[in-house]
Amino acid sequence: MDFWTAALWTLLPTVLVSLIFFFVLRSIVRADRTERRVYAKVDAEERAKRGLPPRAAASGPSDS
């Protein structure tokens, strides 16, 4: 039983730090995605106010 307890206490810090790292990176990525979405919305509203055509959507990698 002592072996499994020692193994658990050995792995626990690594697992906890990994979980914290995961959630921090996840929040950064979500914040960036939200910020880009809001910026695109504001940009579209400003272009519409000035009578400019909508900006072309960014295209992804082409299939050809």
Order of alpha helices (4+ residues) and beta strands (2+ residues): alpha
